[in-house]
C-alpha cells in the first residue's frame, strides 16, 4: 500500500498590504531628537547673549558667588567721589591658650579692609582672655617714596583685654586684605614702619582692585599704586538716578526674553516625550508568532487511522 506523503510546511510570512496612493498621506514624522537638541542649544545661546547685552556684567565673573562691588568710600574724598569711610571694632573671646579664628572687616560691600587669622596663628601674651580688633581709616602719616597711595590708610591693631599687643606668628597664617578704588591695578599693599612705607608681598584675591598680604605685625596699611595713578570716576556717592527707568526696562525685557526662550525649550521637549512609541510587551512563549500560526494551519494531513479488525 502506497504511504501518504505529508505536505511541506508553509513558511510564508504575512505581508502588510501595499499602500496605495489613494490612501492619503502617511502620519507626519516627528522631528529627530538630534535636531531638537541643536535647536535647544541655539535658544540657550540666544538667552545668554540677550542677558549679557541687556544687563551686562560690570566685570569678570566670579565662580565662588556673586559680588556686587559698591563704590569706594574715602576718608578725604577727591572731587566727584564718595566720602564716609568706616572702621570697625570687635572683641573676640579666647578659650584656653590658643588664639581663636579671626575674621573682621569693614561694612562696605565687599569690605575695604579685613583682617584674618586662623586658630593658633596669633602670639598672645600670657593671661589673654579677650582680643580686641580695631580697624580705622586715618590720614596718611607720610607719602611713599615711590608710587602714590590709592585710597585710604587704615590703622589696624590687635590688643588684649588690658591693652597689650597681639602679633602674628612667624610661621604665617595672618592676612590683611585691602580693596582699592576703581582701576587701582598693578598695586601692592604697604605697611608704614620706621617712618617709611615698606612694600609687602601682595596677591590679587579675585575681586577687582583687592589685594592680600601676609603679616606678622600690625599698624598702618595702604594700597600703593604707580606714580601716575589718579582716581577715576566710580559713580559713587550722590546724585543721579537718571538711568534707573531705562535699567528697569532693560531688566524687564531680559526677563521676558529668557521666559519666552524657556517656554520654547519646554515645548520642544513635548515631541521627544510624546513621539516615543511604547515598546511591545515581551511575547510569551505560549503565544504563537505569525510563522508558528502558519505552521499550525499548514500541518500535514495525517493518514487515517486504520481500524483494527477483530480476529
Backbone as numpy.savetxt, mean C-alpha at the origin, in Angstrom:
# Nx Ny Nz CAx CAy CAz Cx Cy Cz
-27.80 -80.93 -39.78 -28.65 -79.74 -39.78 -27.77 -78.51 -39.78
-28.10 -77.56 -40.64 -27.25 -76.36 -40.81 -27.43 -75.45 -39.61
-26.31 -75.03 -38.90 -26.45 -74.13 -37.74 -26.84 -72.73 -38.18
-27.57 -72.10 -37.32 -28.02 -70.72 -37.62 -26.92 -69.76 -37.20
-26.50 -68.89 -38.14 -25.44 -67.91 -37.86 -26.03 -66.66 -37.21
-25.32 -66.17 -36.22 -25.76 -64.92 -35.56 -25.43 -63.73 -36.44
-26.35 -62.78 -36.48 -26.10 -61.56 -37.24 -25.06 -60.69 -36.52
-24.18 -60.06 -37.31 -23.14 -59.22 -36.66 -23.77 -58.08 -35.88
-23.10 -57.74 -34.78 -23.60 -56.64 -33.94 -23.44 -55.30 -34.65
-24.41 -54.47 -34.45 -24.37 -53.14 -35.08 -23.52 -52.20 -34.24
-22.58 -51.54 -34.86 -21.73 -50.58 -34.18 -22.00 -49.16 -34.66
-23.13 -48.95 -35.26 -23.45 -47.60 -35.73 -23.81 -46.70 -34.55
-23.27 -45.47 -34.57 -23.58 -44.46 -33.56 -24.70 -43.58 -34.06
-25.43 -43.11 -33.09 -26.50 -42.18 -33.47 -25.92 -40.84 -33.86
-26.26 -40.36 -34.99 -25.76 -39.08 -35.48 -26.82 -38.01 -35.26
-26.29 -36.81 -34.87 -27.21 -35.68 -34.72 -27.71 -35.27 -36.08
-28.97 -34.92 -36.18 -29.51 -34.53 -37.48 -28.79 -33.30 -38.01
-28.53 -33.30 -39.28 -27.85 -32.17 -39.93 -28.69 -30.91 -39.77
-27.98 -29.81 -39.53 -28.67 -28.53 -39.33 -28.97 -27.92 -40.67
-30.18 -27.49 -40.82 -30.62 -26.88 -42.07 -30.55 -25.37 -41.96
-30.36 -24.71 -43.09 -30.35 -23.24 -43.10 -31.70 -22.68 -42.74
-32.75 -23.50 -42.82 -34.09 -23.01 -42.47 -34.32 -23.00 -40.97
-33.41 -23.60 -40.23 -33.62 -23.66 -38.79 -33.32 -22.35 -38.09
-32.76 -21.36 -38.79 -32.46 -20.06 -38.19 -31.07 -20.05 -37.60
-30.63 -18.88 -37.15 -29.26 -18.77 -36.60 -29.12 -19.56 -35.31
-27.91 -20.03 -35.09 -27.64 -20.79 -33.88 -27.52 -19.87 -32.68
-27.33 -20.45 -31.48 -27.20 -19.63 -30.27 -25.93 -18.78 -30.31
-26.04 -17.53 -29.79 -24.91 -16.61 -29.80 -23.81 -17.14 -28.88
-22.59 -17.06 -29.35 -21.47 -17.52 -28.57 -21.05 -16.45 -27.58
-20.84 -16.84 -26.31 -20.41 -15.89 -25.28 -18.96 -15.48 -25.55
-18.60 -14.23 -25.21 -17.21 -13.81 -25.40 -16.26 -14.73 -24.63
-15.08 -14.90 -25.20 -14.12 -15.77 -24.53 -13.64 -15.14 -23.24
-13.21 -16.00 -22.33 -12.71 -15.51 -21.04 -11.45 -14.67 -21.23
-10.63 -15.02 -22.20 -9.42 -14.25 -22.44 -9.74 -12.83 -22.90
-10.74 -12.70 -23.78 -11.12 -11.36 -24.25 -11.71 -10.53 -23.12
-12.55 -11.14 -22.28 -13.12 -10.40 -21.15 -12.05 -10.00 -20.15
-11.08 -10.87 -19.91 -9.99 -10.51 -19.00 -9.18 -9.35 -19.52
-8.89 -9.36 -20.83 -8.14 -8.24 -21.41 -8.92 -6.94 -21.29
-10.23 -7.00 -21.51 -11.05 -5.80 -21.39 -11.08 -5.29 -19.96
-11.13 -6.21 -18.99 -11.10 -5.79 -17.58 -9.78 -5.11 -17.23
-8.66 -5.61 -17.76 -7.38 -4.97 -17.52 -7.33 -3.57 -18.11
-7.89 -3.41 -19.31 -7.92 -2.07 -19.93 -8.74 -1.11 -19.10
-9.90 -1.58 -18.59 -10.72 -0.70 -17.76 -10.01 -0.34 -16.46
-9.29 -1.28 -15.87 -8.54 -0.98 -14.66 -7.45 0.05 -14.91
-6.79 -0.05 -16.07 -5.78 0.95 -16.42 -6.41 2.32 -16.61
-7.60 2.36 -17.23 -8.30 3.64 -17.40 -8.64 4.25 -16.04
-9.07 3.41 -15.09 -9.40 3.91 -13.75 -8.17 4.53 -13.10
-7.02 3.84 -13.18 -5.80 4.36 -12.56 -5.37 5.67 -13.18
-5.42 5.76 -14.51 -5.03 7.00 -15.18 -5.98 8.13 -14.83
-7.29 7.83 -14.80 -8.26 8.88 -14.47 -8.08 9.38 -13.06
-7.83 8.48 -12.12 -7.64 8.90 -10.73 -6.39 9.76 -10.58
-5.31 9.40 -11.29 -4.08 10.18 -11.17 -4.22 11.55 -11.84
-4.94 11.61 -12.96 -5.09 12.88 -13.66 -6.02 13.82 -12.91
-7.09 13.29 -12.31 -8.07 14.14 -11.66 -7.67 14.49 -10.24
-7.04 13.56 -9.53 -6.58 13.83 -8.16 -5.14 13.35 -8.05
-4.19 14.10 -8.60 -2.81 13.62 -8.66 -2.18 13.51 -7.29
-1.21 12.60 -7.17 -0.44 12.42 -5.95 0.63 13.50 -5.90
0.77 14.14 -4.75 1.70 15.27 -4.65 3.15 14.82 -4.72
3.46 13.62 -4.32 4.84 13.16 -4.30 4.92 11.69 -4.60
6.08 11.10 -4.50 6.19 9.66 -4.76 5.39 8.86 -3.77
4.79 7.75 -4.18 3.94 6.98 -3.28 4.74 6.32 -2.19
4.12 6.13 -1.03 4.71 5.43 0.09 4.02 4.08 0.23
4.78 3.04 0.50 4.23 1.70 0.56 3.95 1.22 1.97
4.19 2.08 2.96 3.89 1.69 4.34 2.75 2.52 4.90
1.97 3.17 4.08 0.84 3.97 4.55 0.72 5.25 3.75
-0.39 5.93 3.96 -0.65 7.18 3.27 -0.27 8.33 4.20
0.69 9.16 3.79 1.15 10.29 4.58 0.87 11.57 3.81
0.07 12.44 4.39 -0.21 13.74 3.80 0.67 14.75 4.51
1.64 15.30 3.80 2.60 16.20 4.43 1.99 17.59 4.59
1.86 18.03 5.82 1.33 19.37 6.10 2.40 20.41 5.83
2.00 21.66 5.60 2.99 22.72 5.40 3.92 22.85 6.61
5.14 23.22 6.34 6.15 23.37 7.39 5.82 24.60 8.23
5.93 24.44 9.53 5.67 25.54 10.47 7.00 26.08 11.00
7.16 27.39 10.90 8.41 28.04 11.28 8.28 28.70 12.64
9.43 28.78 13.34 9.49 29.60 14.54 9.53 31.08 14.16
10.35 31.42 13.16 10.40 32.78 12.60 10.16 32.65 11.11
8.90 32.67 10.67 8.60 32.35 9.27 9.08 33.42 8.30
9.68 33.00 7.18 9.96 33.94 6.09 8.65 34.44 5.49
8.75 35.45 4.64 7.56 36.01 4.01 6.84 34.94 3.19
5.53 34.83 3.39 4.73 33.87 2.64 4.70 32.48 3.23
5.26 32.29 4.42 5.27 30.97 5.05 4.53 31.02 6.37
4.32 29.83 6.93 3.48 29.69 8.12 4.33 29.65 9.37
3.88 30.35 10.41 4.50 30.28 11.72 3.77 29.29 12.60
4.16 29.28 13.87 3.47 28.41 14.83 4.14 27.10 15.10
5.48 27.03 14.95 6.18 25.78 15.26 5.94 25.39 16.72
5.78 24.13 16.96 5.42 23.65 18.30 6.53 22.80 18.88
6.50 22.64 20.18 7.38 21.72 20.89 6.55 20.69 21.63
7.22 19.84 22.39 6.52 18.80 23.12 7.35 18.41 24.34
6.66 18.07 25.41 7.30 17.56 26.62 6.53 16.33 27.08
7.24 15.26 27.37 6.59 14.02 27.78 7.42 13.34 28.85
6.75 12.85 29.89 7.41 12.14 30.98 7.10 10.65 30.87
8.15 9.83 30.92 8.02 8.39 30.72 8.56 7.68 31.96
7.76 6.74 32.46 8.16 6.00 33.67 9.19 4.94 33.34
10.09 4.67 34.29 11.14 3.67 34.14 10.80 2.50 35.05
10.84 1.32 34.52 10.60 0.10 35.28 11.91 -0.67 35.40
12.41 -0.78 36.62 13.66 -1.50 36.82 14.86 -0.67 36.43
15.93 -1.36 36.01 17.18 -0.69 35.68 17.37 -0.46 34.19
16.39 -0.88 33.38 16.52 -0.74 31.92 15.69 0.43 31.44
16.25 1.19 30.53 15.52 2.33 29.99 14.37 1.84 29.12
13.26 2.58 29.10 12.09 2.14 28.33 12.22 2.55 26.86
11.27 2.07 26.07 11.17 2.54 24.69 10.76 4.01 24.70
11.40 4.78 23.83 11.12 6.22 23.71 10.69 6.50 22.28
9.60 7.22 22.14 9.15 7.68 20.83 8.33 8.94 21.01
8.96 10.09 20.89 8.31 11.38 21.15 8.54 12.29 19.95
7.46 12.92 19.46 7.57 13.83 18.33 6.60 14.98 18.46
6.83 16.01 17.70 5.94 17.18 17.71 4.64 16.84 16.99
3.68 17.77 17.09 2.32 17.46 16.66 2.02 17.69 15.20
3.00 18.11 14.39 2.71 18.30 12.97 2.54 16.95 12.27
2.07 17.00 11.04 1.82 15.77 10.28 2.59 15.81 8.95
3.69 15.01 8.86 4.33 14.24 9.94 5.09 15.16 10.88
5.52 14.66 12.04 6.24 15.51 12.99 7.47 16.16 12.35
7.74 17.39 12.77 8.93 18.08 12.24 10.19 17.63 12.95
10.05 17.02 14.11 11.18 16.41 14.80 10.66 15.32 15.72
11.43 14.25 15.83 11.08 13.15 16.73 12.34 12.52 17.31
12.22 11.97 18.51 13.32 11.30 19.18 12.88 9.87 19.47
13.73 8.90 19.12 13.37 7.49 19.25 14.55 6.73 19.88
14.22 5.84 20.81 15.22 4.99 21.47 14.59 3.67 21.81
15.33 2.59 21.60 14.83 1.28 21.96 15.04 1.00 23.44
14.39 -0.04 23.91 14.53 -0.42 25.32 15.98 -0.78 25.63
16.52 -0.15 26.67 17.89 -0.44 27.07 18.95 0.31 26.31
18.56 1.26 25.42 19.53 1.99 24.61 19.97 3.31 25.22
19.45 3.65 26.40 19.82 4.90 27.06 20.66 4.62 28.29
21.63 5.53 28.54 22.45 5.46 29.75 21.80 6.34 30.81
21.26 5.71 31.85 20.54 6.44 32.89 21.37 6.49 34.17
21.36 7.61 34.87 22.01 7.65 36.18 21.29 6.71 37.15
22.01 6.30 38.19 21.42 5.40 39.18 20.23 6.07 39.87
19.21 5.28 40.11 18.02 5.79 40.78 17.03 6.48 39.87
17.18 6.32 38.56 16.25 6.98 37.64 14.90 6.27 37.67
13.86 7.03 37.95 12.50 6.47 37.93 11.64 7.11 36.84
12.04 8.28 36.36 11.30 8.98 35.31 12.29 9.59 34.33
11.90 9.60 33.06 12.69 10.30 32.04 11.78 11.35 31.42
12.24 12.59 31.45 11.47 13.68 30.84 12.12 14.05 29.51
11.32 13.92 28.44 11.79 14.26 27.10 11.23 15.64 26.76
12.12 16.55 26.38 11.71 17.92 26.05 12.25 18.28 24.67
11.35 18.77 23.80 11.71 19.22 22.45 11.08 20.60 22.26
11.90 21.57 21.85 11.39 22.94 21.68 12.13 23.63 20.55
11.41 24.39 19.70 12.10 25.21 18.69 12.75 26.42 19.35
13.97 26.72 18.93 14.72 27.84 19.52 15.37 28.63 18.39
15.72 29.90 18.66 16.47 30.68 17.65 17.84 30.04 17.41
18.38 30.17 16.21 19.70 29.58 15.92 20.78 30.20 16.80
21.57 29.37 17.47 22.67 29.92 18.27 23.77 30.52 17.41
23.89 30.04 16.17 24.88 30.55 15.23 24.55 29.96 13.86
25.16 30.52 12.82 24.99 29.98 11.48 26.14 29.02 11.18
25.86 27.98 10.41 26.94 27.04 10.07 27.98 27.70 9.19
29.20 27.19 9.27 30.27 27.74 8.44 30.08 27.38 6.97
29.44 26.26 6.70 29.14 25.84 5.33 27.67 25.47 5.26
26.95 26.05 4.31 25.54 25.75 4.15 24.68 26.74 4.90
23.37 26.46 4.92 22.39 27.32 5.55 21.38 26.46 6.28
20.89 26.95 7.41 19.90 26.20 8.18 18.58 26.22 7.43
18.03 25.03 7.18 16.76 24.88 6.46 15.68 24.53 7.47
14.91 25.52 7.88 13.86 25.28 8.85 14.24 25.76 10.23
13.76 25.05 11.24 13.95 25.46 12.63 15.12 24.74 13.26
15.64 25.35 14.31 16.57 24.69 15.23 15.76 24.18 16.41
15.97 22.91 16.77 15.22 22.30 17.87 16.20 21.90 18.98
15.82 22.24 20.21 16.61 21.87 21.39 15.98 20.63 22.02
16.77 19.57 22.12 16.29 18.29 22.62 17.05 17.96 23.90
16.33 17.58 24.94 16.97 17.16 26.18 16.21 15.99 26.78
16.95 15.06 27.37 16.40 13.94 28.12 17.01 14.00 29.51
16.18 14.13 30.53 16.66 14.27 31.90 15.87 13.35 32.82
16.45 13.08 33.98 15.79 12.27 35.00 14.81 13.13 35.80
14.15 12.50 36.76 13.17 13.22 37.57 13.79 14.35 38.39
15.12 14.29 38.61 15.79 15.36 39.36 16.73 16.19 38.49
16.55 16.12 37.14 17.27 17.02 36.24 18.60 16.53 35.76
19.02 15.31 36.06 20.29 14.79 35.56 20.14 14.34 34.11
21.21 14.48 33.34 21.16 14.20 31.90 21.11 12.71 31.63
20.34 12.34 30.63 20.26 10.98 30.12 20.84 11.00 28.71
21.71 10.09 28.40 22.37 10.05 27.09 22.15 8.70 26.42
22.57 8.61 25.17 22.49 7.35 24.44 23.75 6.53 24.62
23.60 5.23 24.53 24.75 4.34 24.65 25.61 4.40 23.38
26.91 4.18 23.51 27.77 4.19 22.31 27.40 3.11 21.30
26.73 2.07 21.77 26.35 0.98 20.85 25.24 1.37 19.88
24.63 2.54 20.07 23.60 3.01 19.15 22.21 2.67 19.62
21.25 2.92 18.77 19.85 2.64 19.07 19.03 3.89 19.34
19.67 5.08 19.38 18.96 6.34 19.61 19.01 7.15 18.32
17.85 7.63 17.88 17.74 8.32 16.60 16.99 9.62 16.76
17.44 10.64 16.03 16.73 11.90 15.92 16.30 12.06 14.46
15.02 12.35 14.24 14.49 12.58 12.89 14.00 14.01 12.78
14.38 14.68 11.68 13.95 16.05 11.42 13.36 16.14 10.03
12.27 16.89 9.93 11.66 17.18 8.62 11.91 18.65 8.30
12.39 18.89 7.10 12.67 20.25 6.67 11.56 20.83 5.81
11.68 22.08 5.42 10.70 22.70 4.52 10.72 22.06 3.14
9.83 22.50 2.29 9.74 21.97 0.93 11.06 22.18 0.19
11.45 21.15 -0.57 12.65 21.20 -1.42 13.94 21.34 -0.63
13.97 20.83 0.59 15.22 20.84 1.35 15.95 19.52 1.15
16.24 19.23 -0.11 16.93 17.98 -0.44 18.44 18.20 -0.38
19.17 17.10 -0.44 20.64 17.12 -0.35 21.09 17.86 0.91
20.44 17.54 2.01 20.76 18.19 3.28 21.21 17.15 4.29
21.71 17.62 5.43 22.14 16.74 6.51 21.67 17.31 7.84
21.58 16.43 8.83 21.31 16.88 10.20 22.64 17.26 10.85
22.65 18.41 11.52 23.84 18.84 12.24 23.47 19.17 13.68
24.45 18.97 14.57 24.27 19.25 16.00 25.23 20.37 16.41
24.71 21.32 17.16 25.54 22.43 17.61 26.26 22.03 18.89
27.57 22.03 18.82 28.37 21.61 19.97 29.71 22.34 19.93
30.14 22.87 21.08 31.43 23.55 21.15 31.49 24.80 20.32
30.36 25.47 20.13 30.34 26.73 19.39 30.29 26.56 17.88
30.04 25.37 17.38 29.96 25.19 15.92 29.01 24.04 15.59
28.57 24.03 14.35 27.67 22.99 13.86 28.50 21.82 13.34
28.16 20.62 13.83 28.89 19.40 13.46 27.95 18.50 12.66
28.32 18.17 11.40 27.46 17.29 10.59 27.39 15.88 11.18
26.21 15.28 11.08 25.99 13.91 11.51 25.70 13.04 10.29
26.03 11.77 10.39 25.70 10.84 9.30 24.18 10.74 9.21
23.63 11.23 8.10 22.18 11.35 7.96 21.68 10.51 6.80
20.47 10.00 6.95 19.82 9.20 5.92 18.41 9.72 5.69
17.95 9.63 4.44 16.56 9.95 4.15 15.68 8.81 4.65
14.53 9.16 5.23 13.65 8.14 5.80 12.42 7.89 4.94
12.41 8.36 3.69 11.29 8.06 2.80 10.32 9.20 2.61
9.92 9.86 3.70 9.04 11.01 3.58 9.84 12.16 2.99
9.28 12.92 2.04 10.05 14.02 1.44 10.59 14.98 2.50
11.87 15.35 2.35 12.52 16.36 3.19 12.69 15.91 4.63
12.70 14.61 4.91 12.88 14.13 6.27 14.15 13.29 6.34
14.90 13.50 7.43 16.19 12.84 7.60 16.28 12.27 9.01
17.16 11.27 9.16 17.38 10.63 10.45 18.88 10.49 10.69
19.26 10.59 11.96 20.67 10.45 12.33 20.75 9.79 13.70
21.71 8.90 13.87 21.95 8.28 15.16 22.75 9.22 16.06
22.38 9.29 17.32 23.04 10.21 18.26 23.30 9.50 19.58
24.27 10.07 20.33 24.50 9.64 21.71 24.27 10.79 22.68
24.48 12.01 22.21 24.25 13.19 23.03 23.16 14.04 22.41
22.51 14.83 23.27 21.42 15.67 22.80 21.86 17.14 22.85
20.96 18.02 22.42 21.29 19.43 22.34 20.48 20.09 21.25
21.12 21.00 20.48 20.46 21.73 19.41 20.72 21.01 18.08
19.61 20.73 17.34 19.70 20.04 16.06 19.01 20.88 14.99
19.50 20.76 13.76 18.89 21.46 12.63 19.27 20.74 11.34
18.48 20.98 10.30 18.81 20.51 8.96 19.60 21.62 8.27
20.76 21.28 7.72 21.61 22.24 7.02 21.64 21.85 5.55
21.21 22.80 4.69 21.13 22.58 3.25 22.30 23.26 2.55
22.30 23.19 1.22 23.36 23.79 0.42 23.37 25.31 0.58
24.50 25.97 0.35 24.59 27.41 0.59 23.59 28.24 -0.20
23.20 27.78 -1.39 22.28 28.57 -2.22 20.81 28.23 -1.98
20.52 27.45 -0.94 19.13 27.06 -0.69 18.32 28.22 -0.15
17.10 28.37 -0.66 16.13 29.33 -0.14 14.78 28.64 -0.03
13.97 28.98 0.94 12.67 28.31 1.10 11.74 28.64 -0.05
11.20 27.60 -0.65 10.25 27.79 -1.74 8.84 27.81 -1.17
7.89 28.41 -1.89 6.51 28.47 -1.38 5.96 27.07 -1.15
5.32 26.89 0.01 4.73 25.59 0.31 3.22 25.66 0.45
2.63 26.81 0.21 1.18 26.93 0.27 0.63 26.89 1.66
1.51 26.94 2.67 1.01 26.85 4.04 0.47 28.15 4.54
-0.19 28.06 5.67 -0.63 29.25 6.34 -1.98 29.69 5.94
-2.11 30.91 5.80 -3.40 31.51 5.70 -4.06 31.41 4.40
-4.77 31.99 4.04 -5.27 32.26 2.79 -5.99 31.25 2.05
-6.31 31.52 1.21 -7.08 31.17 0.14 -7.69 29.84 0.05
-8.90 29.65 -0.04 -9.52 28.40 -0.39 -10.09 28.46 -1.76
-9.45 29.21 -2.67 -10.02 29.40 -4.00 -10.14 28.13 -4.77
-9.24 27.17 -4.54 -9.29 25.94 -5.33 -10.17 24.89 -4.73
-10.87 25.20 -3.63 -11.65 24.17 -2.97 -12.76 23.61 -3.81
-13.52 24.48 -4.51 -14.66 24.00 -5.30 -14.19 23.13 -6.44
-13.13 23.60 -7.16 -12.67 22.81 -8.30 -12.08 21.49 -7.84
-11.37 21.52 -6.68 -10.84 20.25 -6.16 -11.97 19.30 -5.79
-13.04 19.83 -5.20 -14.17 18.98 -4.86 -14.82 18.39 -6.08
-14.96 19.21 -7.16 -15.54 18.68 -8.39 -14.66 17.59 -8.98
-13.33 17.79 -8.92 -12.43 16.76 -9.46 -12.58 15.45 -8.70
-12.72 15.54 -7.39 -12.90 14.32 -6.60 -14.20 13.62 -6.96
-15.28 14.41 -7.12 -16.57 13.81 -7.49 -16.47 13.13 -8.84
-15.82 13.78 -9.82 -15.68 13.18 -11.15 -14.87 11.90 -11.08
-13.78 11.96 -10.31 -12.94 10.75 -10.18 -13.73 9.61 -9.56
-14.52 9.91 -8.53 -15.32 8.86 -7.91 -16.34 8.29 -8.88
-16.96 9.16 -9.70 -17.95 8.67 -10.67 -17.30 7.78 -11.72
-16.11 8.18 -12.21 -15.42 7.36 -13.21 -15.04 6.00 -12.63
-14.52 5.99 -11.41 -14.12 4.73 -10.79 -15.33 3.83 -10.54
-16.46 4.44 -10.08 -17.66 3.64 -9.84 -18.19 3.04 -11.13
-18.20 3.83 -12.22 -18.68 3.31 -13.50 -17.80 2.17 -14.00
-16.49 2.33 -13.85 -15.60 1.26 -14.29 -15.77 -0.01 -13.47
-15.98 0.15 -12.17 -16.19 -1.04 -11.33 -17.49 -1.75 -11.70
-18.55 -0.99 -12.01 -19.80 -1.61 -12.44 -19.58 -2.36 -13.76
-18.84 -1.74 -14.69 -18.58 -2.40 -15.97 -17.81 -3.70 -15.77
-16.82 -3.67 -14.88 -16.04 -4.90 -14.63 -16.93 -5.98 -14.01
-17.85 -5.55 -13.11 -18.76 -6.53 -12.50 -19.68 -7.13 -13.55
-20.18 -6.30 -14.49 -21.05 -6.83 -15.54 -20.29 -7.77 -16.47
-19.00 -7.50 -16.67 -18.22 -8.39 -17.52 -18.10 -9.79 -16.92
-18.20 -9.85 -15.61 -18.10 -11.16 -14.98 -19.32 -12.02 -15.15
-20.49 -11.40 -15.53 -21.70 -12.20 -15.69 -21.61 -13.22 -16.80
-21.11 -12.83 -18.02 -21.00 -13.87 -19.05 -20.08 -15.01 -18.65
-19.04 -14.68 -17.87 -18.14 -15.76 -17.44 -18.85 -16.74 -16.54
-19.76 -16.21 -15.70 -20.45 -17.10 -14.77 -21.64 -17.78 -15.43
-22.43 -16.98 -16.18 -23.64 -17.54 -16.76 -23.40 -18.38 -17.99
-22.24 -18.15 -18.67 -21.99 -18.89 -19.89 -21.43 -20.27 -19.68
-21.11 -20.59 -18.45 -20.57 -21.93 -18.20 -21.69 -22.96 -18.18
-21.51 -24.00 -18.91 -22.48 -25.08 -18.94 -22.15 -26.08 -17.85
-23.19 -26.52 -17.21 -22.97 -27.50 -16.16 -22.51 -28.81 -16.77
-21.55 -29.39 -16.16 -21.01 -30.66 -16.65 -22.00 -31.78 -16.38
-22.19 -32.69 -17.32 -23.11 -33.79 -17.09 -22.63 -34.66 -15.95
-23.60 -35.16 -15.24 -23.27 -36.03 -14.11 -22.58 -37.29 -14.61
-21.79 -37.85 -13.77 -21.07 -39.07 -14.14 -22.05 -40.20 -14.39
-21.85 -40.81 -15.52 -22.77 -41.87 -15.91 -22.57 -43.08 -15.02
-23.65 -43.62 -14.62 -23.58 -44.84 -13.83 -23.23 -46.00 -14.75
-22.57 -46.94 -14.16 -22.17 -48.09 -14.98 -23.37 -48.89 -15.44
-24.55 -48.65 -14.75 -25.73 -49.43 -15.12 -26.51 -48.79 -16.25
-26.29 -47.48 -16.55 -27.06 -46.82 -17.61 -26.37 -47.09 -18.93
-27.12 -47.50 -19.92 -26.50 -47.87 -21.19 -26.07 -46.65 -21.97
-24.95 -46.74 -22.65 -24.51 -45.72 -23.58 -25.19 -45.96 -24.92
-25.11 -44.98 -25.86 -25.72 -45.22 -27.18 -25.20 -46.48 -27.84
-23.89 -46.73 -27.66 -23.37 -47.94 -28.29 -23.95 -49.18 -27.63
-24.07 -49.14 -26.28 -24.64 -50.28 -25.59 -26.09 -50.48 -25.98
-26.82 -49.31 -26.18 -28.21 -49.45 -26.58 -28.32 -50.12 -27.93
-27.44 -49.72 -28.86 -27.48 -50.36 -30.19 -27.14 -51.83 -30.08
-26.19 -52.10 -29.18 -25.84 -53.51 -29.04 -27.01 -54.30 -28.48
-27.77 -53.63 -27.58 -28.90 -54.34 -26.99 -29.96 -54.64 -28.04
-30.22 -53.63 -28.88 -31.26 -53.83 -29.91 -30.78 -54.71 -31.04
-29.44 -54.85 -31.15 -28.93 -55.63 -32.28 -28.40 -56.99 -31.82
-28.98 -57.55 -30.78 -28.54 -58.86 -30.32 -28.87 -59.90 -31.39
-28.01 -60.83 -31.64 -28.28 -61.84 -32.66 -29.45 -62.73 -32.26
-30.15 -63.18 -33.29 -31.28 -64.08 -33.03 -30.76 -65.41 -32.50
-31.35 -65.80 -31.42 -30.95 -67.06 -30.83 -31.71 -68.21 -31.53
-31.04 -69.27 -31.75 -31.74 -70.40 -32.39 -32.84 -70.92 -31.48
-33.93 -71.28 -32.07 -35.04 -71.78 -31.24 -34.61 -73.03 -30.49
-35.06 -73.04 -29.27 -34.74 -74.20 -28.47 -35.52 -75.42 -28.98
-34.84 -76.49 -29.04 -35.48 -77.72 -29.49 -36.18 -78.38 -28.31
-37.33 -78.78 -28.63 -38.11 -79.48 -27.59 -37.56 -80.88 -27.42
-37.45 -81.18 -26.24 -36.96 -82.51 -25.94 -38.09 -83.54 -26.18
-37.69 -84.52 -26.89 -38.66 -85.58 -27.12 -38.55 -86.61 -26.01
-39.66 -86.95 -25.67 -39.66 -87.99 -24.64 -39.21 -89.31 -25.19
-38.64 -90.05 -24.41 -38.17 -91.38 -24.86 -39.31 -92.38 -24.75
